[in-house]
């Protein structure tokens, strides 16, 4: 796509068929929901100590569950519990029509389980990413109507994706599409002083200080001269460079997929790598991304940033986690998604957040693994060798998986009675005392899971308010949050939970 047409997604987006929207007021974005009290007044049963005969024993049955479901795999979330396991608790402790609260809703498993059991649900979390995910997990939608909208989305962005990932086949000279690009960190050999991509290093046998065998990455130039000179990844880094491209020929070569390397022994492959693969990257680097993308979302104060030393790899903010090509592609898809009618718009953005981590430089190159993305959960890092994947393919694959999960959700929900609020339960929430029938929640794990930091990339792409981390119930020494702070805030949260819970009812902590 020529640069002058790079914003064609905005200029010529087609009109989308409407997908029925959900009731007003059940979701509040990144703000507290003003409809909590009206929801209770509409759906709740007032507590009457004279007539209340609730008497349910503790739940002591073995749990049977699986994570291998279309619903569970709709989106990644940290320490997520299967909704069908939670359903067994809700079935035991409540009756149809009761109101169930999850004050730390995460990805919405409790709310979904409650709705599937014919209960009413309230989902609260301080993280706007969590409440956004919950909203999209629990919203019943016609998946066939969604597929029609998403096909138009694909057609609208396809020309720009073709431009971003275009290359040429070195076998026939015809058009080709970049399947993936491998980048390698460059180091300097301490012996010959050559700059060497780690990808090019020879693997050799070595010994630890204790004399145990270990694999070494050694300089290929020294190795060719009979010397074993290890290249240490802890030494000074000189940036990451493209070293391998896998492409798909569009002109009829069979097999369609082929590879070439920056130092390929075939001179024609080397020529095509320089002219078309590196040439495309240079063209993109010289252009300006014409769409909004997360800028200024600073990560340098994160404990994960400090611990995992992202500063060695030039990562200071969210945008730095991406190659410019993938940043551009994600931004183009976001613009297209925002022109969809609801709820297709939010579900397309839901899919975008679902792939956003896999499209970063954190995607480790693993030639021995068939999975297209390989990102460790629960941390931020940049591997020495990473793989850039084409964004649109993953967006559409994620949308297909979402539609399968949405179909299951829609088929299993009865009356939709849910309200979602983005706020902290360490402060008074607008729910009357003694009004809820059951609470099931998975509370913050002190320092084990840094939800605020881990959700930050999603919230940046969604344009949500990210200035809420001082309200997070967490232990984080970098941010000055101690165990005493965590205990005090958890005490406040539990007190608020027991205030809104009917006397004698259960609160289950997972």
WONORDA-V38541 format. One record per residue. N is the residue number from 1. RES is the residue in one letter. SS is DSSP state (H for helix, E for strand, - for the rest). PHI is phi in whole degrees, -180 to 180 (999 if undefined). D_LAST is the distance of its C-alpha to the last C-alpha in Angstrom with 2 decimals. Layout:
# WONORDA-V38541
N,RES,SS,PHI,D_LAST / N,RES,SS,PHI,D_LAST
This chain:
# WONORDA-V38541
1,X,-,999,51.27 / 2,X,-,-61,53.81 / 3,X,H,-59,52.54 / 4,X,H,-65,54.32 / 5,X,H,-108,52.16 / 6,X,-,-67,48.85 / 7,X,-,-105,47.50 / 8,X,H,-64,48.46 / 9,X,H,-58,44.92 / 10,X,H,-78,45.47 / 11,X,H,-81,49.10 / 12,X,-,-134,49.06 / 13,X,-,-75,45.67 / 14,X,-,-73,46.14 / 15,X,-,-76,45.21 / 16,X,-,-107,42.05 / 17,X,-,-68,41.73 / 18,X,-,-75,39.33 / 19,X,-,-108,35.98 / 20,X,-,-52,34.99 / 21,X,-,-86,32.84 / 22,X,-,-88,29.89 / 23,X,-,-57,30.31 / 24,X,-,-66,31.15 / 25,X,-,91,28.77 / 26,X,-,-82,25.38 / 27,X,-,-135,24.76 / 28,X,-,-120,26.03 / 29,X,-,65,26.06 / 30,X,-,-96,25.38 / 31,X,-,-128,26.13 / 32,X,-,-59,24.67 / 33,X,-,-87,25.25 / 34,X,-,-75,28.00 / 35,X,-,-100,27.18 / 36,X,H,-63,24.13 / 37,X,H,-64,26.38 / 38,X,H,-59,28.66 / 39,X,H,-63,25.74 / 40,X,H,-64,24.74 / 41,X,H,-63,28.44 / 42,X,H,-80,28.90 / 43,X,H,-110,25.94 / 44,X,-,-86,24.73 / 45,X,-,-114,26.08 / 46,X,-,-59,27.19 / 47,X,-,-78,25.96 / 48,X,-,-127,28.87 / 49,X,-,-62,28.51 / 50,X,-,-75,31.69 / 51,X,-,-112,30.51 / 52,X,-,-70,26.74 / 53,X,-,-123,26.04 / 54,X,-,-64,22.26 / 55,X,-,-153,21.42 / 56,X,-,-117,18.42 / 57,X,-,-75,17.29 / 58,X,-,-62,13.89 / 59,X,-,-84,12.47 / 60,X,-,-133,13.66 / 61,X,-,-98,14.64 / 62,X,-,-65,14.18 / 63,X,-,-94,12.42 / 64,X,-,-112,15.04 / 65,X,-,-160,14.45 / 66,X,-,-151,16.24 / 67,X,-,-95,16.27 / 68,X,-,-86,20.03 / 69,X,-,-130,20.43 / 70,X,-,-63,22.48 / 71,X,-,-69,19.76 / 72,X,H,-61,17.19 / 73,X,H,-87,20.13 / 74,X,H,-65,21.38 / 75,X,-,-158,20.10 / 76,X,-,-77,18.49 / 77,X,-,-151,15.49 / 78,X,-,-78,13.75 / 79,X,-,58,10.49 / 80,X,-,-70,10.55 / 81,X,-,-105,8.73 / 82,X,-,-63,11.50 / 83,X,H,-65,12.23 / 84,X,H,-72,13.76 / 85,X,H,-72,10.71 / 86,X,H,-65,9.26 / 87,X,H,-56,12.87 / 88,X,H,-68,12.83 / 89,X,H,-68,10.52 / 90,X,H,-63,12.73 / 91,X,H,-63,15.77 / 92,X,H,-76,15.15 / 93,X,H,-95,14.51 / 94,X,-,-133,16.89 / 95,X,-,-117,20.39 / 96,X,-,-53,21.96 / 97,X,-,94,22.82 / 98,X,-,-66,20.07 / 99,X,E,-103,18.51 / 100,X,E,-114,14.79 / 101,X,E,-114,13.61 / 102,X,E,-122,11.12 / 103,X,-,-80,12.44 / 104,X,-,-129,11.03 / 105,X,-,-73,11.80 / 106,X,-,56,12.56 / 107,X,-,-90,14.32 / 108,X,-,92,13.81 / 109,X,H,-61,11.84 / 110,X,H,-67,10.81 / 111,X,H,-60,14.43 / 112,X,H,-64,15.92 / 113,X,H,-61,14.24 / 114,X,H,-63,15.45 / 115,X,H,-63,18.86 / 116,X,H,-67,19.22 / 117,X,-,-94,18.75 / 118,X,-,78,21.40 / 119,X,-,-101,19.41 / 120,X,E,-91,19.99 / 121,X,E,-139,17.46 / 122,X,E,-124,17.26 / 123,X,E,-120,15.62 / 124,X,E,-129,16.05 / 125,X,E,-158,15.82 / 126,X,-,-77,18.42 / 127,X,-,-82,19.04 / 128,X,H,-64,21.66 / 129,X,H,-65,20.86 / 130,X,H,-63,17.33 / 131,X,H,-70,18.89 / 132,X,H,-66,21.72 / 133,X,H,-64,19.62 / 134,X,H,-58,17.76 / 135,X,H,-56,21.27 / 136,X,H,-80,22.58 / 137,X,H,-68,19.77 / 138,X,H,-102,20.21 / 139,X,-,-89,23.99 / 140,X,-,-75,26.13 / 141,X,-,-142,29.32 / 142,X,-,-73,32.33 / 143,X,H,-66,31.84 / 144,X,H,-67,35.59 / 145,X,H,-66,36.51 / 146,X,H,-63,34.11 / 147,X,H,-59,35.74 / 148,X,H,-64,39.12 / 149,X,H,-66,38.10 / 150,X,H,-71,36.53 / 151,X,H,-67,39.69 / 152,X,H,-68,41.69 / 153,X,H,-59,39.38 / 154,X,H,-60,40.12 / 155,X,H,-64,43.83 / 156,X,H,-68,43.90 / 157,X,H,-97,42.49 / 158,X,H,-57,44.01 / 159,X,H,-58,47.32 / 160,X,H,-71,45.67 / 161,X,H,-65,43.40 / 162,X,H,-60,46.55 / 163,X,H,-67,48.21 / 164,X,H,-65,45.37 / 165,X,-,-112,45.03 / 166,X,E,-74,48.64 / 167,X,E,-155,50.63 / 168,X,E,-133,53.45 / 169,X,-,-81,53.82 / 170,X,-,-81,55.96 / 171,X,-,-91,57.25 / 172,X,-,-118,58.80 / 173,X,-,80,58.55 / 174,X,-,-82,56.82 / 175,X,E,-64,53.78 / 176,X,E,-147,50.42 / 177,X,E,-119,46.82 / 178,X,E,-68,44.76 / 179,X,E,-80,41.95 / 180,X,E,-163,40.39 / 181,X,E,-127,41.70 / 182,X,E,-100,40.86 / 183,X,E,-112,41.19 / 184,X,E,-128,41.79 / 185,X,E,-69,41.85 / 186,X,E,-104,45.40 / 187,X,E,-127,46.41 / 188,X,E,-107,49.83 / 189,X,-,-69,51.29 / 190,X,-,-71,52.50 / 191,X,-,-93,55.45 / 192,X,-,-99,57.01 / 193,X,-,68,55.30 / 194,X,-,-76,54.54 / 195,X,E,-82,51.50 / 196,X,E,-129,49.38 / 197,X,E,-65,46.35 / 198,X,H,-58,43.85 / 199,X,H,-58,43.86 / 200,X,H,-86,47.53 / 201,X,-,-67,47.14 / 202,X,E,-86,48.19 / 203,X,E,-89,45.84 / 204,X,E,-133,47.54 / 205,X,E,-86,46.89 / 206,X,E,-139,46.48 / 207,X,E,-134,45.52 / 208,X,-,-77,43.09 / 209,X,-,-62,44.55 / 210,X,-,-84,43.61 / 211,X,-,90,45.65 / 212,X,-,-83,42.89 / 213,X,E,-70,43.46 / 214,X,E,-152,41.62 / 215,X,E,-86,42.18 / 216,X,E,-120,43.96 / 217,X,E,-96,44.58 / 218,X,E,-121,48.29 / 219,X,-,-60,50.73 / 220,X,H,-68,52.45 / 221,X,H,-70,55.70 / 222,X,H,-69,56.00 / 223,X,H,-61,54.97 / 224,X,H,-65,57.84 / 225,X,-,-101,60.18 / 226,X,-,88,58.91 / 227,X,-,-109,56.61 / 228,X,-,-104,52.95 / 229,X,-,-120,51.52 / 230,X,E,-64,47.70 / 231,X,-,-103,46.10 / 232,X,-,-95,43.26 / 233,X,-,-71,40.48 / 234,X,-,-84,40.03 / 235,X,-,-81,43.54 / 236,X,-,-58,44.75 / 237,X,-,-106,43.61 / 238,X,-,-119,46.08 / 239,X,-,91,43.88 / 240,X,E,-103,42.64 / 241,X,E,-129,45.19 / 242,X,E,-66,45.14 / 243,X,E,-125,46.15 / 244,X,E,-151,45.50 / 245,X,E,-129,45.44 / 246,X,E,-105,44.59 / 247,X,E,-131,46.34 / 248,X,E,-118,47.02 / 249,X,E,-70,50.69 / 250,X,-,-100,51.36 / 251,X,-,-106,55.04 / 252,X,-,112,54.86 / 253,X,-,-64,54.51 / 254,X,-,-130,52.93 / 255,X,-,-69,50.43 / 256,X,-,-68,49.31 / 257,X,E,-85,46.97 / 258,X,E,-151,48.57 / 259,X,E,-130,47.97 / 260,X,E,-153,50.02 / 261,X,E,-123,49.65 / 262,X,-,-64,51.08 / 263,X,-,-116,53.22 / 264,X,-,-57,53.79 / 265,X,-,-65,56.89 / 266,X,-,-84,58.02 / 267,X,H,-62,59.88 / 268,X,H,-68,59.32 / 269,X,H,-64,55.55 / 270,X,H,-62,55.77 / 271,X,H,-63,57.91 / 272,X,H,-67,55.52 / 273,X,H,-59,52.54 / 274,X,H,-70,54.43 / 275,X,H,-77,55.95 / 276,X,H,-104,53.23 / 277,X,H,-78,49.85 / 278,X,H,-68,50.48 / 279,X,H,-61,52.78 / 280,X,H,-65,50.05 / 281,X,H,-62,47.68 / 282,X,H,-64,50.55 / 283,X,H,-61,51.28 / 284,X,H,-67,47.72 / 285,X,H,-63,47.63 / 286,X,H,-83,50.89 / 287,X,-,-96,49.69 / 288,X,-,-105,47.57 / 289,X,-,-64,44.36 / 290,X,-,-87,45.38 / 291,X,-,-121,41.93 / 292,X,-,-67,39.26 / 293,X,-,-148,36.64 / 294,X,-,-64,34.34 / 295,X,-,-125,36.75 / 296,X,-,84,36.20 / 297,X,-,-85,32.42 / 298,X,E,-70,32.64 / 299,X,-,-112,30.24 / 300,X,-,-70,32.22 / 301,X,-,-92,30.15 / 302,X,-,-79,26.90 / 303,X,H,-64,25.61 / 304,X,H,-65,25.27 / 305,X,H,-64,28.89 / 306,X,H,-67,30.10 / 307,X,H,-69,28.30 / 308,X,H,-97,29.21 / 309,X,-,54,32.70 / 310,X,H,-64,32.95 / 311,X,H,-64,36.14 / 312,X,H,-66,37.96 / 313,X,H,-113,37.60 / 314,X,-,74,38.65 / 315,X,-,-97,35.25 / 316,X,-,-116,35.17 / 317,X,E,-140,33.60 / 318,X,H,-56,31.70 / 319,X,H,-60,34.98 / 320,X,H,-71,35.90 / 321,X,H,-73,33.14 / 322,X,-,-114,35.28 / 323,X,-,-69,38.73 / 324,X,H,-64,40.96 / 325,X,H,-63,41.36 / 326,X,H,-72,37.69 / 327,X,H,-63,37.27 / 328,X,H,-61,40.20 / 329,X,H,-64,38.87 / 330,X,H,-62,35.45 / 331,X,H,-64,37.31 / 332,X,H,-64,39.66 / 333,X,H,-67,36.91 / 334,X,H,-62,35.16 / 335,X,H,-59,38.49 / 336,X,H,-64,38.96 / 337,X,H,-61,35.47 / 338,X,-,-71,36.07 / 339,X,-,-95,39.16 / 340,X,-,-77,37.37 / 341,X,-,-73,36.87 / 342,X,-,-75,33.43 / 343,X,-,-89,31.00 / 344,X,H,-60,32.46 / 345,X,H,-57,32.70 / 346,X,H,-67,29.01 / 347,X,H,-72,28.11 / 348,X,H,-65,30.70 / 349,X,H,-69,29.25 / 350,X,H,-57,25.76 / 351,X,H,-64,27.38 / 352,X,H,-61,29.07 / 353,X,H,-65,25.89 / 354,X,H,-64,24.53 / 355,X,H,-104,27.57 / 356,X,H,-62,28.21 / 357,X,-,-78,26.78 / 358,X,-,-67,28.46 / 359,X,-,-90,31.73 / 360,X,-,-87,31.82 / 361,X,-,-70,33.68 / 362,X,-,-76,30.42 / 363,X,-,-73,31.06 / 364,X,E,-73,32.29 / 365,X,-,-77,35.39 / 366,X,-,-136,34.77 / 367,X,-,-65,37.81 / 368,X,-,-89,36.55 / 369,X,-,-115,33.44 / 370,X,-,-85,33.86 / 371,X,-,-66,30.89 / 372,X,-,-71,32.43 / 373,X,-,-129,29.94 / 374,X,-,-141,28.37 / 375,X,-,-122,26.22 / 376,X,-,-67,23.74 / 377,X,-,-82,20.35 / 378,X,-,84,19.12 / 379,X,-,-158,22.61 / 380,X,-,-119,26.08 / 381,X,-,-167,29.14 / 382,X,-,-129,32.45 / 383,X,-,-69,33.52 / 384,X,-,-65,37.17 / 385,X,E,-129,37.79 / 386,X,E,-127,35.98 / 387,X,E,-121,36.53 / 388,X,E,-91,37.18 / 389,X,E,-101,36.26 / 390,X,-,-72,37.91 / 391,X,H,-70,35.70 / 392,X,H,-62,36.91 / 393,X,H,-57,36.30 / 394,X,H,-74,32.63 / 395,X,H,-61,32.32 / 396,X,H,-72,33.86 / 397,X,H,-64,31.86 / 398,X,H,-65,28.61 / 399,X,H,-61,30.01 / 400,X,H,-60,30.83 / 401,X,H,-67,27.28 / 402,X,H,-62,26.02 / 403,X,H,-64,28.57 / 404,X,H,-66,27.46 / 405,X,H,-67,23.87 / 406,X,H,-61,25.25 / 407,X,H,-61,27.44 / 408,X,H,-64,24.59 / 409,X,H,-60,22.75 / 410,X,H,-63,26.06 / 411,X,H,-71,26.98 / 412,X,H,-105,23.80 / 413,X,-,-95,23.65 / 414,X,-,-99,25.72 / 415,X,-,-69,26.44 / 416,X,-,-89,24.93 / 417,X,-,-135,23.58 / 418,X,E,-145,21.34 / 419,X,E,-134,21.69 / 420,X,E,-126,20.23 / 421,X,E,-135,20.87 / 422,X,E,-99,20.95 / 423,X,-,-166,20.64 / 424,X,-,-102,18.81 / 425,X,-,-85,17.29 / 426,X,-,-76,18.81 / 427,X,-,-117,21.95 / 428,X,-,-58,22.92 / 429,X,-,-104,22.04 / 430,X,-,-83,24.56 / 431,X,-,-125,22.82 / 432,X,-,-61,24.68 / 433,X,-,-64,23.37 / 434,X,-,56,22.22 / 435,X,-,-121,22.00 / 436,X,E,-105,18.54 / 437,X,-,-95,17.41 / 438,X,E,-166,13.61 / 439,X,E,-127,10.78 / 440,X,E,-125,7.50 / 441,X,E,-151,6.12 / 442,X,-,-116,4.84 / 443,X,-,-75,7.44 / 444,X,-,-60,10.38 / 445,X,-,-96,10.72 / 446,X,-,55,14.12 / 447,X,-,-102,16.63 / 448,X,-,-71,14.72 / 449,X,-,-129,14.60 / 450,X,-,-93,17.44 / 451,X,H,-58,16.45 / 452,X,H,-59,19.68 / 453,X,H,-69,21.93 / 454,X,H,-71,20.45 / 455,X,-,-84,20.71 / 456,X,H,-62,24.20 / 457,X,H,-63,26.20 / 458,X,H,-61,24.81 / 459,X,H,-67,25.48 / 460,X,H,-65,28.91 / 461,X,H,-65,29.91 / 462,X,H,-82,28.85 / 463,X,-,71,30.88 / 464,X,-,-81,28.14 / 465,X,-,-68,28.22 / 466,X,-,-109,26.76 / 467,X,-,-95,27.78 / 468,X,-,-123,24.51 / 469,X,H,-66,23.15 / 470,X,H,-66,24.34 / 471,X,H,-93,21.76 / 472,X,-,-74,18.81 / 473,X,-,-87,16.35 / 474,X,-,-160,16.89 / 475,X,-,-103,18.93 / 476,X,E,-153,21.90 / 477,X,-,-66,25.18 / 478,X,-,-64,27.29 / 479,X,-,-94,26.46 / 480,X,-,74,26.76 / 481,X,E,-103,23.19 / 482,X,-,-98,22.58 / 483,X,H,-63,19.89 / 484,X,H,-65,21.59 / 485,X,H,-63,21.26 / 486,X,H,-60,17.52 / 487,X,H,-63,17.21 / 488,X,H,-65,19.66 / 489,X,H,-71,18.05 / 490,X,H,-65,14.55 / 491,X,H,-61,16.56 / 492,X,H,-63,18.36 / 493,X,H,-65,15.39 / 494,X,H,-67,13.84 / 495,X,H,-63,17.44 / 496,X,H,-67,17.90 / 497,X,H,-63,14.92 / 498,X,H,-70,16.38 / 499,X,H,-64,19.78 / 500,X,H,-86,19.23 / 501,X,E,-83,17.37 / 502,X,-,-63,19.92 / 503,X,-,-57,20.61 / 504,X,-,84,19.13 / 505,X,-,-85,16.33 / 506,X,-,-94,12.67 / 507,X,E,-122,9.89 / 508,X,E,-105,6.40 / 509,X,E,-106,3.78 / 510,X,-,-92,0.00
